[in-house]
Amino acid sequence: MSLRAKLLEAANALMSALRASRKTRVISGTALGLSLVAFGAAGVAPIAPDAADLPVTLVVEELPLPDLNTQIASLSPAVGQFIAEERVRPGDNLSALLERLGVNDPQAAQFIRSDAEARSLLGLRPGRRLQATVDADGRLLSASALLPEHRDELKRLVIERGAAGFTARQLPVAPDMRVEMRAGEIRSSLFAATDAAQVPDAVAMQLVEIFSSDIDFASDLRKGDRFQVVYETVWQDGEMVRTGRVLAAEFRNGGKTFQAIWFGPRDASAKDGGYYDLHGKALKKAFLKSPLPFSRVTSGFAMRVHPISGQWKQHKGIDFAAPTGTPIRATGDGVIEFAGNAGGYGNMVVVRHGAMYSTAYAHMSRIAARRGARVAQGEVIGYVGSTGWSTGPHLHYEFRVNNEARNPDSISVQHAVALAGAELQRFRQVAADMGHRFSLMAGDAVQVAAR
Ligand SMILES: [Zn+2]
């Protein structure tokens, strides 16, 4: 018998074995491997009317097919067992999911619903995969699924049928970390640009956070602004399960370039790390540029009304247009100096930041701070409203130096944190590596994925 004939026979044998099984669309892993080999060869054959005249035979000889009959025979214990995989669909329930997997096993369903470990299957979100090994009678032999991350820990749930019934275990899974690079240009909005560059929202929000002392993303963005970002992603089973930290970023905003490099002390927890500019100076400053949070939801409306020079003396503040109820954040660490009604200011909170500086937030619909309490930068202290002398919902924000309102754009209060000595040396290596990555992306909005 010629090799080609043997292959075709093997493929036919395999196909009938599969047809005999309860579900042809679910086939065991071993059988799948074999079928690809067999179909690959069968697919090649019709091109060659006379196989001997063509180099096709070379390809066939390289295929690892020592003895197909033995291989098929070795499959027989597994014949009648299938590995099936399904994704959780929106609105799915356990019964529907098991049915799609070809599982008809009330005992298994009961176990999954009642076992403390196995129950976590019920919480799988749409899109998550569940693999199952099922026998010819639809009995579940084993099941496995990657669980949603809990405190940055990845676990795989494994359910197995044993002599004494089902068992379920959660096994730790080592994350597969990758580094991705993206670049983009602002044409209409930040999220339009990050979407176009396929930057996940979680990374876009990190960008906003990283540059929040320098850029008010609600009002400072200009058409033509550009960004580059290098960030970690965590992968499992060939799928990205989450984004990690932004390792480096650059933002060119209205002619100014801001750069950020993540740097953490060696052998220390991630909490001790921070973002630095290329010279090793900490990026985080004493004050946020905007008291209003920026998000995909708020990006459409949050508008900053810049006081024009002639009006500054009368107005002494910056008005942020925003719907009633928008959270207001303390722009810097401090202590609540005042929280209450203040006439024309309406409901107002004043935060003191050391001897020299204070910030005031007026016209609140609701105050969420107590006099004397400590607040951290970014903490919510109230909500946008229209109390006092106000014609519509907005936040009136004052930045005060020695109790006098000043234009915050004219003042830069920086944390005096800079790297030095050996840390600075080590930082320079990290910065050089990131600088190299940036130069790879330089030019236009290319997308580069790298391990
Ligand atoms: Zn105002």
Boltz pocket constraint, residues with backbone or C-beta under 6 A from the ligand:
constraints:
  - pocket:
      binder: B
      contacts: [[A, 315], [A, 317], [A, 318], [A, 319], [A, 395], [A, 396], [A, 397]]
      max_distance: 6.0
